[in-house]
Amino acid sequence: MSGGLEARRTLVRAAHVVDADGSRADGWVLVVGDTIHAVGSGSEAPAADEVVDLGDAVLTPGFVDLHGHGGAGAAYEDDSFADALAMHRSHGTTRSVLSLVANPVSSLAASLARVRAVMDDDPLVLGAHLEGPFLSPHNKGAHNESFLLSPTAADVDALLAAGSGVLRQITIAPELPGALDAIRRFVAAGVTVGVGHTVCTYDQARAAFDAGATLLTHAFNAMPGIHHRAPGPISAAVADDRVTLELILDGVHVHPVVADTLFRAAPGRVALVTDAMGAAGSADGSYTLGSLAVTVAGGIAHVAGTDTIAGSTLTQDAALRNAVALAGRSLPEAVAALTSVPAGALGFGDRLGRLAPGFAADLVALSPALEVQRVWGAGRALR
């Protein structure tokens, strides 16, 4: 499957074709170049230059990761992170937002320039996510407190200028001075804003959503929990149909029962993310996340010498299996949380995340046990 002037026609068959709309037995997808042209089931299918028969496989859209910091020993702040992208793509992530931890504004500008250079040649990179610097020092997680700031007009200007054409989303703690004005400015510039790394109240979160924020950054983590007299940002996000809730479903960040509760409370609005750091796809050991030392043991990452979780070692295919096996989701619902839901959160719901005519030819072939077998991004074989 490849794009190009010849617009090669490839028919992909699988025992099950699954996306947010449900599951289709004995299904097929016709790809023309880098785009899905038709979808159906049964023996009757359009003519094609090539037929790929996946046998008993489950065929889904490519996974979209809104929030990941690296993998294969590399971070997205590094000079080169091709290995990280390749590792996640081999696990089914065909479109990525590259997350950057809190750093001085000048360093973030340099990182954004590197991401832009990659995007110039790689359409599968959707842009960058600034997880900082506008975070609460009281819920900083694995971010260097020295680099945390309250948003000023000058810093917002600088990041918007540096991020032109590359800044896709940003996380902001809404209780910080100047935060609501910053949210409005980022949203007006086309940047998706998430609420996170915060100690905000329910009312402060609601004000952020009314100002245009439409994401909750890794729900439950680095924010107040739900209390019956202080519902907090999670309840504010659940109550607001405009908001998509990120969830790290690795069995460590959030208990599976809580994950199930969130899926039930906000159907169609939970986006599974990896929040993966450089240790994803690599062995236990010592790593860095931004400027902080991280120790990984048993696949769990902590800021060295603390019990603070420092991202994850998760891949999206493992999140899919966990959604089904641990959180009790149906396969179409789990697939949606990795595809159409995150795509929609970024405004790409009309061209990414579904197996339908006119959508990008991003495909993942899974075994019946939901292990990745083959991956295509924009019609090109990635695995």
Buried (B, 14 or more C-beta within 10 A) or exposed (E): BBBEEEBBBBBBBBBBBBBBBEBBEEBBBBBBBBBBBBBBBEEEBEEBEEEBEBEEBBBBBBBBBBBBBBBBBBBBBBEEBEBBBBBBBBBBBBBBBBBBBBBEBEBBBBBBEBBBEBBEEBBBBBBBBBBBBBBBBEBBBBBBEEBBBBBBEEBBEBBBEBBEEBBBBBBBBBBBEBBBBBBBBBBEEEBBBBBBBBBBBBEBBBBBBEBBBBBBBBBBBBBBEBEEEEBBBBBBBBBBEEBBBBBBBBBBBBEBEBBBBBBEBBEBBBBBBBBBBBBBBBEBEEBBBBBBEBBBEEBBBBBBEEEBBBBBBBBBBBBBBBBBEBBBBEBBBBBBBBBBBBBBBBEBBEBBBBBBEEBBBBBBBBEEEBEBBBBBBBBBEBB
